[in-house]
Amino acid sequence: MEYIEPKPKLGSKVVWTVSDNVKSVVKYYAEYTGYTEDEIVDTYLSQLRDDPKFKEWLLGKRRNKRAISQVFPSVAREVEDIG
């Protein structure tokens, strides 16, 4: 028997304006997958971290330590462990 892992709690609420089309896509995709709309948005937006140009831009920013620790928390911990 495999144990069920708890779902991570989502952080803070935000208010964004999106098109009705995007809202519908998220709504029906959530219905299709059985996830909540919040989980769908969180999952897809988390994938933005994989964009190599975004990583390059973020690493090139001046005073980027806070941004890196917020966007890539595991990398920030690794850097702290090394230092």
C-alpha positions, 0 to 999 in steps of 0.5 A: 500500500502506498501512503497518500502524500498531503498536498502542499498548501498554496500561499497567498491570494492574489487578484489578477484580471484575465480574459474570459477565455483564459478563465474558462480554460482554467475552469474546464481544465480543472474539471477535467483533471480533478484539481482545483483552479488554484492548483492548475494555475499554480502548476502552470505558472511554476513552469515559468521557472524552466524558461532559460531566458527568464533564468538568465534575466533574473541572474543578470539583475542587480541585487537579485538575491531576494528574487532568486530566493523567491523564485528558486527556493531550492537553489537559494538553500543550496547556495546557503549550504555551500557558503 
